[in-house]
Amino acid sequence: MTVPLDVGPAGNGTERVALVDLLDRLLAGGAVLTGDLVISIAEVDLVQISLRALIMAVRDETEEDEA
């Protein structure tokens, strides 16, 4: 699966990038996900949940020490 990636004005417009490569770029820099969930009946809030998550890749430092 590939998705178009806008490479900016210097590029040729779009470049085809595999989903795996896109996820690798995203996880290398990290991503913050936030969201709010509210369950209400008759405009009365019964439950409110705030979600926040930091997602990023974890690299094993021991592999670099062996080289």
CHARMM internal coordinates of N, CA and C (Angstrom, degrees):
IC EDIT
DIST 1 N 1 CA 1.4510
DIST 1 CA 1 C 1.5159
ANGL 1 N 1 CA 1 C 107.95
DIST 1 C 2 N 1.2978
ANGL 1 CA 1 C 2 N 116.71
DIHE 1 N 1 CA 1 C 2 N 132.14
DIST 2 N 2 CA 1.4598
ANGL 1 C 2 N 2 CA 121.56
DIHE 1 CA 1 C 2 N 2 CA 177.02
DIST 2 CA 2 C 1.5118
ANGL 2 N 2 CA 2 C 109.48
DIHE 1 C 2 N 2 CA 2 C -126.13
DIST 2 C 3 N 1.3251
ANGL 2 CA 2 C 3 N 114.98
DIHE 2 N 2 CA 2 C 3 N 152.27
DIST 3 N 3 CA 1.4564
ANGL 2 C 3 N 3 CA 121.37
DIHE 2 CA 2 C 3 N 3 CA 177.57
DIST 3 CA 3 C 1.5160
ANGL 3 N 3 CA 3 C 108.20
DIHE 2 C 3 N 3 CA 3 C -128.04
DIST 3 C 4 N 1.3485
ANGL 3 CA 3 C 4 N 118.13
DIHE 3 N 3 CA 3 C 4 N 144.68
DIST 4 N 4 CA 1.4618
ANGL 3 C 4 N 4 CA 119.60
DIHE 3 CA 3 C 4 N 4 CA 177.60
DIST 4 CA 4 C 1.5278
ANGL 4 N 4 CA 4 C 110.43
DIHE 3 C 4 N 4 CA 4 C -68.37
DIST 4 C 5 N 1.3085
ANGL 4 CA 4 C 5 N 116.14
DIHE 4 N 4 CA 4 C 5 N 140.80
DIST 5 N 5 CA 1.4601
ANGL 4 C 5 N 5 CA 122.19
DIHE 4 CA 4 C 5 N 5 CA 179.07
DIST 5 CA 5 C 1.5152
ANGL 5 N 5 CA 5 C 108.08
DIHE 4 C 5 N 5 CA 5 C -124.66
DIST 5 C 6 N 1.3248
ANGL 5 CA 5 C 6 N 116.54
DIHE 5 N 5 CA 5 C 6 N 125.09
DIST 6 N 6 CA 1.4592
ANGL 5 C 6 N 6 CA 121.25
DIHE 5 CA 5 C 6 N 6 CA 178.35
DIST 6 CA 6 C 1.5158
ANGL 6 N 6 CA 6 C 107.79
DIHE 5 C 6 N 6 CA 6 C -78.14
DIST 6 C 7 N 1.3213
ANGL 6 CA 6 C 7 N 117.20
DIHE 6 N 6 CA 6 C 7 N 117.30
DIST 7 N 7 CA 1.4567
ANGL 6 C 7 N 7 CA 121.31
DIHE 6 CA 6 C 7 N 7 CA -178.42
DIST 7 CA 7 C 1.5198
ANGL 7 N 7 CA 7 C 112.46
DIHE 6 C 7 N 7 CA 7 C -95.66
DIST 7 C 8 N 1.3110
ANGL 7 CA 7 C 8 N 117.50
DIHE 7 N 7 CA 7 C 8 N 7.71
DIST 8 N 8 CA 1.4497
ANGL 7 C 8 N 8 CA 121.06
DIHE 7 CA 7 C 8 N 8 CA 175.71
DIST 8 CA 8 C 1.5136
ANGL 8 N 8 CA 8 C 112.74
DIHE 7 C 8 N 8 CA 8 C 92.25
DIST 8 C 9 N 1.3412
ANGL 8 CA 8 C 9 N 116.35
DIHE 8 N 8 CA 8 C 9 N -178.10
DIST 9 N 9 CA 1.4630
ANGL 8 C 9 N 9 CA 120.78
DIHE 8 CA 8 C 9 N 9 CA -175.32
DIST 9 CA 9 C 1.5226
ANGL 9 N 9 CA 9 C 113.46
DIHE 8 C 9 N 9 CA 9 C -67.62
DIST 9 C 10 N 1.3298
ANGL 9 CA 9 C 10 N 118.67
DIHE 9 N 9 CA 9 C 10 N -25.22
DIST 10 N 10 CA 1.4595
ANGL 9 C 10 N 10 CA 120.13
DIHE 9 CA 9 C 10 N 10 CA -177.84
DIST 10 CA 10 C 1.5226
ANGL 10 N 10 CA 10 C 111.78
DIHE 9 C 10 N 10 CA 10 C -75.60
DIST 10 C 11 N 1.3302
ANGL 10 CA 10 C 11 N 117.77
DIHE 10 N 10 CA 10 C 11 N -23.20
DIST 11 N 11 CA 1.4599
ANGL 10 C 11 N 11 CA 121.29
DIHE 10 CA 10 C 11 N 11 CA -178.87
DIST 11 CA 11 C 1.5150
ANGL 11 N 11 CA 11 C 111.45
DIHE 10 C 11 N 11 CA 11 C -84.75
DIST 11 C 12 N 1.3235
ANGL 11 CA 11 C 12 N 115.16
DIHE 11 N 11 CA 11 C 12 N -172.01
DIST 12 N 12 CA 1.4594
ANGL 11 C 12 N 12 CA 120.01
DIHE 11 CA 11 C 12 N 12 CA -179.03
DIST 12 CA 12 C 1.5203
ANGL 12 N 12 CA 12 C 112.11
DIHE 11 C 12 N 12 CA 12 C -90.22
DIST 12 C 13 N 1.3068
ANGL 12 CA 12 C 13 N 119.30
DIHE 12 N 12 CA 12 C 13 N 15.70
DIST 13 N 13 CA 1.4659
ANGL 12 C 13 N 13 CA 122.08
DIHE 12 CA 12 C 13 N 13 CA 178.18
DIST 13 CA 13 C 1.5087
ANGL 13 N 13 CA 13 C 111.80
DIHE 12 C 13 N 13 CA 13 C 114.41
DIST 13 C 14 N 1.3340
ANGL 13 CA 13 C 14 N 115.62
DIHE 13 N 13 CA 13 C 14 N -72.45
DIST 14 N 14 CA 1.4602
ANGL 13 C 14 N 14 CA 119.31
DIHE 13 CA 13 C 14 N 14 CA 178.92
DIST 14 CA 14 C 1.5136
ANGL 14 N 14 CA 14 C 109.85
DIHE 13 C 14 N 14 CA 14 C -136.52
DIST 14 C 15 N 1.3311
ANGL 14 CA 14 C 15 N 115.23
DIHE 14 N 14 CA 14 C 15 N 155.17
DIST 15 N 15 CA 1.4534
ANGL 14 C 15 N 15 CA 122.66
DIHE 14 CA 14 C 15 N 15 CA 178.61
DIST 15 CA 15 C 1.5179
ANGL 15 N 15 CA 15 C 107.11
DIHE 14 C 15 N 15 CA 15 C -132.87
DIST 15 C 16 N 1.3247
ANGL 15 CA 15 C 16 N 118.16
DIHE 15 N 15 CA 15 C 16 N 138.64
DIST 16 N 16 CA 1.4568
ANGL 15 C 16 N 16 CA 121.51
DIHE 15 CA 15 C 16 N 16 CA 179.14
DIST 16 CA 16 C 1.5260
ANGL 16 N 16 CA 16 C 108.31
DIHE 15 C 16 N 16 CA 16 C -81.04
DIST 16 C 17 N 1.3350
ANGL 16 CA 16 C 17 N 116.63
DIHE 16 N 16 CA 16 C 17 N 125.30
DIST 17 N 17 CA 1.4527
ANGL 16 C 17 N 17 CA 122.45
DIHE 16 CA 16 C 17 N 17 CA -178.56
DIST 17 CA 17 C 1.5194
ANGL 17 N 17 CA 17 C 108.01
DIHE 16 C 17 N 17 CA 17 C -127.01
DIST 17 C 18 N 1.3272
ANGL 17 CA 17 C 18 N 117.08
DIHE 17 N 17 CA 17 C 18 N 134.05
DIST 18 N 18 CA 1.4594
ANGL 17 C 18 N 18 CA 121.33
DIHE 17 CA 17 C 18 N 18 CA 177.95
DIST 18 CA 18 C 1.5222
ANGL 18 N 18 CA 18 C 109.48
DIHE 17 C 18 N 18 CA 18 C -67.68
DIST 18 C 19 N 1.3190
ANGL 18 CA 18 C 19 N 115.96
DIHE 18 N 18 CA 18 C 19 N 149.25
DIST 19 N 19 CA 1.4591
ANGL 18 C 19 N 19 CA 121.30
DIHE 18 CA 18 C 19 N 19 CA -179.72
DIST 19 CA 19 C 1.5228
ANGL 19 N 19 CA 19 C 110.92
DIHE 18 C 19 N 19 CA 19 C -59.37
DIST 19 C 20 N 1.3193
ANGL 19 CA 19 C 20 N 117.39
DIHE 19 N 19 CA 19 C 20 N -36.45
DIST 20 N 20 CA 1.4660
ANGL 19 C 20 N 20 CA 121.15
DIHE 19 CA 19 C 20 N 20 CA 178.91
DIST 20 CA 20 C 1.5226
ANGL 20 N 20 CA 20 C 110.33
DIHE 19 C 20 N 20 CA 20 C -62.69
DIST 20 C 21 N 1.3312
ANGL 20 CA 20 C 21 N 117.28
DIHE 20 N 20 CA 20 C 21 N -42.57
DIST 21 N 21 CA 1.4643
ANGL 20 C 21 N 21 CA 120.71
DIHE 20 CA 20 C 21 N 21 CA 178.61
DIST 21 CA 21 C 1.5219
ANGL 21 N 21 CA 21 C 111.40
DIHE 20 C 21 N 21 CA 21 C -65.50
DIST 21 C 22 N 1.3223
ANGL 21 CA 21 C 22 N 116.66
DIHE 21 N 21 CA 21 C 22 N -38.89
DIST 22 N 22 CA 1.4604
ANGL 21 C 22 N 22 CA 120.93
DIHE 21 CA 21 C 22 N 22 CA 178.18
DIST 22 CA 22 C 1.5267
ANGL 22 N 22 CA 22 C 110.71
DIHE 21 C 22 N 22 CA 22 C -63.52
DIST 22 C 23 N 1.3340
ANGL 22 CA 22 C 23 N 117.06
DIHE 22 N 22 CA 22 C 23 N -44.41
DIST 23 N 23 CA 1.4653
ANGL 22 C 23 N 23 CA 120.65
DIHE 22 CA 22 C 23 N 23 CA 177.67
DIST 23 CA 23 C 1.5231
ANGL 23 N 23 CA 23 C 111.15
DIHE 22 C 23 N 23 CA 23 C -64.86
DIST 23 C 24 N 1.3334
ANGL 23 CA 23 C 24 N 118.01
DIHE 23 N 23 CA 23 C 24 N -37.54
DIST 24 N 24 CA 1.4588
ANGL 23 C 24 N 24 CA 121.13
DIHE 23 CA 23 C 24 N 24 CA 178.58
DIST 24 CA 24 C 1.5231
ANGL 24 N 24 CA 24 C 110.69
DIHE 23 C 24 N 24 CA 24 C -63.18
DIST 24 C 25 N 1.3256
ANGL 24 CA 24 C 25 N 117.09
DIHE 24 N 24 CA 24 C 25 N -42.81
DIST 25 N 25 CA 1.4729
ANGL 24 C 25 N 25 CA 120.64
DIHE 24 CA 24 C 25 N 25 CA 177.27
DIST 25 CA 25 C 1.5231
ANGL 25 N 25 CA 25 C 111.32
DIHE 24 C 25 N 25 CA 25 C -63.68
DIST 25 C 26 N 1.3244
ANGL 25 CA 25 C 26 N 115.83
DIHE 25 N 25 CA 25 C 26 N -41.49
DIST 26 N 26 CA 1.4610
ANGL 25 C 26 N 26 CA 120.79
DIHE 25 CA 25 C 26 N 26 CA -179.09
DIST 26 CA 26 C 1.5215
ANGL 26 N 26 CA 26 C 111.09
DIHE 25 C 26 N 26 CA 26 C -65.34
DIST 26 C 27 N 1.3304
ANGL 26 CA 26 C 27 N 116.80
DIHE 26 N 26 CA 26 C 27 N -46.56
DIST 27 N 27 CA 1.4573
ANGL 26 C 27 N 27 CA 120.54
DIHE 26 CA 26 C 27 N 27 CA -177.34
DIST 27 CA 27 C 1.5222
ANGL 27 N 27 CA 27 C 112.35
DIHE 26 C 27 N 27 CA 27 C -72.71
DIST 27 C 28 N 1.3270
ANGL 27 CA 27 C 28 N 118.38
DIHE 27 N 27 CA 27 C 28 N -27.86
DIST 28 N 28 CA 1.4636
ANGL 27 C 28 N 28 CA 121.15
DIHE 27 CA 27 C 28 N 28 CA 178.22
DIST 28 CA 28 C 1.5238
ANGL 28 N 28 CA 28 C 110.36
DIHE 27 C 28 N 28 CA 28 C -63.68
DIST 28 C 29 N 1.3171
ANGL 28 CA 28 C 29 N 117.19
DIHE 28 N 28 CA 28 C 29 N -38.24
DIST 29 N 29 CA 1.4598
ANGL 28 C 29 N 29 CA 121.18
DIHE 28 CA 28 C 29 N 29 CA 179.31
DIST 29 CA 29 C 1.5099
ANGL 29 N 29 CA 29 C 112.95
DIHE 28 C 29 N 29 CA 29 C -90.34
DIST 29 C 30 N 1.3138
ANGL 29 CA 29 C 30 N 117.01
DIHE 29 N 29 CA 29 C 30 N -23.55
DIST 30 N 30 CA 1.4592
ANGL 29 C 30 N 30 CA 121.79
DIHE 29 CA 29 C 30 N 30 CA -178.33
DIST 30 CA 30 C 1.5198
ANGL 30 N 30 CA 30 C 111.15
DIHE 29 C 30 N 30 CA 30 C 93.54
DIST 30 C 31 N 1.3074
ANGL 30 CA 30 C 31 N 114.78
DIHE 30 N 30 CA 30 C 31 N 156.16
DIST 31 N 31 CA 1.4607
ANGL 30 C 31 N 31 CA 121.11
DIHE 30 CA 30 C 31 N 31 CA 179.30
DIST 31 CA 31 C 1.5188
ANGL 31 N 31 CA 31 C 108.82
DIHE 30 C 31 N 31 CA 31 C -144.53
DIST 31 C 32 N 1.3110
ANGL 31 CA 31 C 32 N 116.09
DIHE 31 N 31 CA 31 C 32 N 144.25
DIST 32 N 32 CA 1.4569
ANGL 31 C 32 N 32 CA 121.95
DIHE 31 CA 31 C 32 N 32 CA 176.66
DIST 32 CA 32 C 1.5209
ANGL 32 N 32 CA 32 C 107.71
DIHE 31 C 32 N 32 CA 32 C -112.54
DIST 32 C 33 N 1.3222
ANGL 32 CA 32 C 33 N 115.90
DIHE 32 N 32 CA 32 C 33 N 124.59
DIST 33 N 33 CA 1.4584
ANGL 32 C 33 N 33 CA 121.57
DIHE 32 CA 32 C 33 N 33 CA 177.47
DIST 33 CA 33 C 1.5177
ANGL 33 N 33 CA 33 C 108.43
DIHE 32 C 33 N 33 CA 33 C -108.00
DIST 33 C 34 N 1.3147
ANGL 33 CA 33 C 34 N 116.92
DIHE 33 N 33 CA 33 C 34 N 131.89
DIST 34 N 34 CA 1.4579
ANGL 33 C 34 N 34 CA 121.35
DIHE 33 CA 33 C 34 N 34 CA 176.78
DIST 34 CA 34 C 1.5147
ANGL 34 N 34 CA 34 C 109.18
DIHE 33 C 34 N 34 CA 34 C -132.59
DIST 34 C 35 N 1.3060
ANGL 34 CA 34 C 35 N 114.93
DIHE 34 N 34 CA 34 C 35 N 151.53
DIST 35 N 35 CA 1.4555
ANGL 34 C 35 N 35 CA 119.04
DIHE 34 CA 34 C 35 N 35 CA 178.07
DIST 35 CA 35 C 1.5147
ANGL 35 N 35 CA 35 C 110.75
DIHE 34 C 35 N 35 CA 35 C -168.35
DIST 35 C 36 N 1.2999
ANGL 35 CA 35 C 36 N 115.81
DIHE 35 N 35 CA 35 C 36 N 156.62
DIST 36 N 36 CA 1.4595
ANGL 35 C 36 N 36 CA 122.66
DIHE 35 CA 35 C 36 N 36 CA 177.50
DIST 36 CA 36 C 1.5186
ANGL 36 N 36 CA 36 C 108.80
DIHE 35 C 36 N 36 CA 36 C -126.41
DIST 36 C 37 N 1.3188
ANGL 36 CA 36 C 37 N 115.47
DIHE 36 N 36 CA 36 C 37 N 136.95
DIST 37 N 37 CA 1.4569
ANGL 36 C 37 N 37 CA 121.79
DIHE 36 CA 36 C 37 N 37 CA 177.73
DIST 37 CA 37 C 1.5195
ANGL 37 N 37 CA 37 C 107.72
DIHE 36 C 37 N 37 CA 37 C -124.47
DIST 37 C 38 N 1.3261
ANGL 37 CA 37 C 38 N 116.49
DIHE 37 N 37 CA 37 C 38 N 124.31
DIST 38 N 38 CA 1.4603
ANGL 37 C 38 N 38 CA 121.54
DIHE 37 CA 37 C 38 N 38 CA 179.87
DIST 38 CA 38 C 1.5195
ANGL 38 N 38 CA 38 C 108.19
DIHE 37 C 38 N 38 CA 38 C -125.49
DIST 38 C 39 N 1.3230
ANGL 38 CA 38 C 39 N 115.82
DIHE 38 N 38 CA 38 C 39 N 125.04
DIST 39 N 39 CA 1.4605
ANGL 38 C 39 N 39 CA 121.49
DIHE 38 CA 38 C 39 N 39 CA 174.83
DIST 39 CA 39 C 1.5167
ANGL 39 N 39 CA 39 C 107.29
DIHE 38 C 39 N 39 CA 39 C -107.24
DIST 39 C 40 N 1.3318
ANGL 39 CA 39 C 40 N 115.09
DIHE 39 N 39 CA 39 C 40 N 122.56
DIST 40 N 40 CA 1.4631
ANGL 39 C 40 N 40 CA 118.89
DIHE 39 CA 39 C 40 N 40 CA -177.26
DIST 40 CA 40 C 1.5182
ANGL 40 N 40 CA 40 C 110.03
DIHE 39 C 40 N 40 CA 40 C -138.50
DIST 40 C 41 N 1.3191
ANGL 40 CA 40 C 41 N 114.49
DIHE 40 N 40 CA 40 C 41 N 154.25
DIST 41 N 41 CA 1.4634
ANGL 40 C 41 N 41 CA 122.69
DIHE 40 CA 40 C 41 N 41 CA 174.76
DIST 41 CA 41 C 1.5168
ANGL 41 N 41 CA 41 C 106.99
DIHE 40 C 41 N 41 CA 41 C -129.97
DIST 41 C 42 N 1.3231
ANGL 41 CA 41 C 42 N 116.09
DIHE 41 N 41 CA 41 C 42 N 128.79
DIST 42 N 42 CA 1.4662
ANGL 41 C 42 N 42 CA 122.64
DIHE 41 CA 41 C 42 N 42 CA 179.66
DIST 42 CA 42 C 1.5284
ANGL 42 N 42 CA 42 C 111.05
DIHE 41 C 42 N 42 CA 42 C 53.72
DIST 42 C 43 N 1.3309
ANGL 42 CA 42 C 43 N 115.52
DIHE 42 N 42 CA 42 C 43 N 44.67
DIST 43 N 43 CA 1.4623
ANGL 42 C 43 N 43 CA 123.54
DIHE 42 CA 42 C 43 N 43 CA 178.52
DIST 43 CA 43 C 1.5248
ANGL 43 N 43 CA 43 C 113.68
DIHE 42 C 43 N 43 CA 43 C 60.85
DIST 43 C 44 N 1.3395
ANGL 43 CA 43 C 44 N 116.99
DIHE 43 N 43 CA 43 C 44 N 23.36
DIST 44 N 44 CA 1.4642
ANGL 43 C 44 N 44 CA 122.18
DIHE 43 CA 43 C 44 N 44 CA 174.16
DIST 44 CA 44 C 1.5251
ANGL 44 N 44 CA 44 C 106.92
DIHE 43 C 44 N 44 CA 44 C -112.59
DIST 44 C 45 N 1.3387
ANGL 44 CA 44 C 45 N 115.99
DIHE 44 N 44 CA 44 C 45 N 117.36
DIST 45 N 45 CA 1.4583
ANGL 44 C 45 N 45 CA 120.32
DIHE 44 CA 44 C 45 N 45 CA -179.66
DIST 45 CA 45 C 1.5257
ANGL 45 N 45 CA 45 C 109.81
DIHE 44 C 45 N 45 CA 45 C -70.49
DIST 45 C 46 N 1.3316
ANGL 45 CA 45 C 46 N 115.95
DIHE 45 N 45 CA 45 C 46 N 121.05
DIST 46 N 46 CA 1.4597
ANGL 45 C 46 N 46 CA 120.93
DIHE 45 CA 45 C 46 N 46 CA 178.74
DIST 46 CA 46 C 1.5224
ANGL 46 N 46 CA 46 C 111.44
DIHE 45 C 46 N 46 CA 46 C -97.49
DIST 46 C 47 N 1.3185
ANGL 46 CA 46 C 47 N 116.34
DIHE 46 N 46 CA 46 C 47 N -41.20
DIST 47 N 47 CA 1.4634
ANGL 46 C 47 N 47 CA 121.47
DIHE 46 CA 46 C 47 N 47 CA -178.27
DIST 47 CA 47 C 1.5213
ANGL 47 N 47 CA 47 C 108.34
DIHE 46 C 47 N 47 CA 47 C -136.84
DIST 47 C 48 N 1.3316
ANGL 47 CA 47 C 48 N 115.66
DIHE 47 N 47 CA 47 C 48 N 133.71
DIST 48 N 48 CA 1.4629
ANGL 47 C 48 N 48 CA 120.84
DIHE 47 CA 47 C 48 N 48 CA 175.14
DIST 48 CA 48 C 1.5185
ANGL 48 N 48 CA 48 C 107.74
DIHE 47 C 48 N 48 CA 48 C -130.36
DIST 48 C 49 N 1.3285
ANGL 48 CA 48 C 49 N 116.41
DIHE 48 N 48 CA 48 C 49 N 124.19
DIST 49 N 49 CA 1.4588
ANGL 48 C 49 N 49 CA 121.92
DIHE 48 CA 48 C 49 N 49 CA -179.44
DIST 49 CA 49 C 1.5206
ANGL 49 N 49 CA 49 C 108.11
DIHE 48 C 49 N 49 CA 49 C -123.80
DIST 49 C 50 N 1.3259
ANGL 49 CA 49 C 50 N 116.35
DIHE 49 N 49 CA 49 C 50 N 127.11
DIST 50 N 50 CA 1.4652
ANGL 49 C 50 N 50 CA 121.87
DIHE 49 CA 49 C 50 N 50 CA 174.70
DIST 50 CA 50 C 1.5237
ANGL 50 N 50 CA 50 C 107.89
DIHE 49 C 50 N 50 CA 50 C -106.94
DIST 50 C 51 N 1.3180
ANGL 50 CA 50 C 51 N 115.74
DIHE 50 N 50 CA 50 C 51 N 126.02
DIST 51 N 51 CA 1.4591
ANGL 50 C 51 N 51 CA 121.27
DIHE 50 CA 50 C 51 N 51 CA -177.62
DIST 51 CA 51 C 1.5178
ANGL 51 N 51 CA 51 C 109.90
DIHE 50 C 51 N 51 CA 51 C -113.48
DIST 51 C 52 N 1.3210
ANGL 51 CA 51 C 52 N 115.45
DIHE 51 N 51 CA 51 C 52 N 134.23
DIST 52 N 52 CA 1.4602
ANGL 51 C 52 N 52 CA 121.26
DIHE 51 CA 51 C 52 N 52 CA 175.04
DIST 52 CA 52 C 1.5181
ANGL 52 N 52 CA 52 C 107.52
DIHE 51 C 52 N 52 CA 52 C -141.67
DIST 52 C 53 N 1.3221
ANGL 52 CA 52 C 53 N 116.37
DIHE 52 N 52 CA 52 C 53 N 131.09
DIST 53 N 53 CA 1.4628
ANGL 52 C 53 N 53 CA 120.73
DIHE 52 CA 52 C 53 N 53 CA -179.01
DIST 53 CA 53 C 1.5231
ANGL 53 N 53 CA 53 C 109.58
DIHE 52 C 53 N 53 CA 53 C -141.47
DIST 53 C 54 N 1.3144
ANGL 53 CA 53 C 54 N 115.31
DIHE 53 N 53 CA 53 C 54 N 139.91
DIST 54 N 54 CA 1.4592
ANGL 53 C 54 N 54 CA 122.43
DIHE 53 CA 53 C 54 N 54 CA 173.87
DIST 54 CA 54 C 1.5210
ANGL 54 N 54 CA 54 C 107.06
DIHE 53 C 54 N 54 CA 54 C -108.20
DIST 54 C 55 N 1.3269
ANGL 54 CA 54 C 55 N 115.93
DIHE 54 N 54 CA 54 C 55 N 123.21
DIST 55 N 55 CA 1.4563
ANGL 54 C 55 N 55 CA 120.90
DIHE 54 CA 54 C 55 N 55 CA -178.37
DIST 55 CA 55 C 1.5191
ANGL 55 N 55 CA 55 C 108.01
DIHE 54 C 55 N 55 CA 55 C -120.13
DIST 55 C 56 N 1.3297
ANGL 55 CA 55 C 56 N 115.47
DIHE 55 N 55 CA 55 C 56 N 124.69
DIST 56 N 56 CA 1.4583
ANGL 55 C 56 N 56 CA 119.89
DIHE 55 CA 55 C 56 N 56 CA 176.18
DIST 56 CA 56 C 1.5213
ANGL 56 N 56 CA 56 C 109.30
DIHE 55 C 56 N 56 CA 56 C -157.10
DIST 56 C 57 N 1.3032
ANGL 56 CA 56 C 57 N 116.34
DIHE 56 N 56 CA 56 C 57 N 161.03
DIST 57 N 57 CA 1.4560
ANGL 56 C 57 N 57 CA 121.94
DIHE 56 CA 56 C 57 N 57 CA -178.85
DIST 57 CA 57 C 1.5232
ANGL 57 N 57 CA 57 C 109.58
DIHE 56 C 57 N 57 CA 57 C -76.81
DIST 57 C 58 N 1.3187
ANGL 57 CA 57 C 58 N 114.95
DIHE 57 N 57 CA 57 C 58 N 145.29
DIST 58 N 58 CA 1.4610
ANGL 57 C 58 N 58 CA 121.44
DIHE 57 CA 57 C 58 N 58 CA 175.51
DIST 58 CA 58 C 1.5181
ANGL 58 N 58 CA 58 C 106.89
DIHE 57 C 58 N 58 CA 58 C -110.86
DIST 58 C 59 N 1.2945
ANGL 58 CA 58 C 59 N 116.53
DIHE 58 N 58 CA 58 C 59 N 122.31
DIST 59 N 59 CA 1.4596
ANGL 58 C 59 N 59 CA 120.86
DIHE 58 CA 58 C 59 N 59 CA -178.75
DIST 59 CA 59 C 1.5283
ANGL 59 N 59 CA 59 C 109.01
DIHE 58 C 59 N 59 CA 59 C -104.75
DIST 59 C 60 N 1.3259
ANGL 59 CA 59 C 60 N 115.47
DIHE 59 N 59 CA 59 C 60 N 143.59
DIST 60 N 60 CA 1.4597
ANGL 59 C 60 N 60 CA 121.33
DIHE 59 CA 59 C 60 N 60 CA 179.49
DIST 60 CA 60 C 1.5241
ANGL 60 N 60 CA 60 C 108.71
DIHE 59 C 60 N 60 CA 60 C -82.62
DIST 60 C 61 N 1.3178
ANGL 60 CA 60 C 61 N 117.10
DIHE 60 N 60 CA 60 C 61 N 116.42
DIST 61 N 61 CA 1.4634
ANGL 60 C 61 N 61 CA 121.89
DIHE 60 CA 60 C 61 N 61 CA -177.10
DIST 61 CA 61 C 1.5257
ANGL 61 N 61 CA 61 C 111.87
DIHE 60 C 61 N 61 CA 61 C -73.96
DIST 61 C 62 N 1.3322
ANGL 61 CA 61 C 62 N 119.17
DIHE 61 N 61 CA 61 C 62 N -21.78
DIST 62 N 62 CA 1.4631
ANGL 61 C 62 N 62 CA 120.76
DIHE 61 CA 61 C 62 N 62 CA -176.92
DIST 62 CA 62 C 1.5214
ANGL 62 N 62 CA 62 C 111.78
DIHE 61 C 62 N 62 CA 62 C -67.04
DIST 62 C 63 N 1.3321
ANGL 62 CA 62 C 63 N 118.74
DIHE 62 N 62 CA 62 C 63 N -28.41
DIST 63 N 63 CA 1.4600
ANGL 62 C 63 N 63 CA 120.96
DIHE 62 CA 62 C 63 N 63 CA 178.55
DIST 63 CA 63 C 1.5189
ANGL 63 N 63 CA 63 C 111.02
DIHE 62 C 63 N 63 CA 63 C -64.91
DIST 63 C 64 N 1.3011
ANGL 63 CA 63 C 64 N 118.24
DIHE 63 N 63 CA 63 C 64 N -36.59
DIST 64 N 64 CA 1.4617
ANGL 63 C 64 N 64 CA 121.36
DIHE 63 CA 63 C 64 N 64 CA 179.59
DIST 64 CA 64 C 1.5258
ANGL 64 N 64 CA 64 C 111.02
DIHE 63 C 64 N 64 CA 64 C -72.14
DIST 64 C 65 N 1.3424
ANGL 64 CA 64 C 65 N 117.80
DIHE 64 N 64 CA 64 C 65 N -31.88
DIST 65 N 65 CA 1.4575
ANGL 64 C 65 N 65 CA 121.28
DIHE 64 CA 64 C 65 N 65 CA -179.93
DIST 65 CA 65 C 1.5243
ANGL 65 N 65 CA 65 C 111.83
DIHE 64 C 65 N 65 CA 65 C -69.30
DIST 65 C 66 N 1.3367
ANGL 65 CA 65 C 66 N 118.09
DIHE 65 N 65 CA 65 C 66 N -29.81
DIST 66 N 66 CA 1.4529
ANGL 65 C 66 N 66 CA 121.93
DIHE 65 CA 65 C 66 N 66 CA -178.24
DIST 66 CA 66 C 1.5201
ANGL 66 N 66 CA 66 C 112.10
DIHE 65 C 66 N 66 CA 66 C -73.94
DIST 66 C 67 N 1.3167
ANGL 66 CA 66 C 67 N 118.13
DIHE 66 N 66 CA 66 C 67 N -24.58
DIST 67 N 67 CA 1.4768
ANGL 66 C 67 N 67 CA 120.96
DIHE 66 CA 66 C 67 N 67 CA -175.40
DIST 67 CA 67 C 1.5013
ANGL 67 N 67 CA 67 C 112.59
DIHE 66 C 67 N 67 CA 67 C -75.87
END
COOR INIT
IC SEED 1 N 1 CA 1 C
IC BUILD
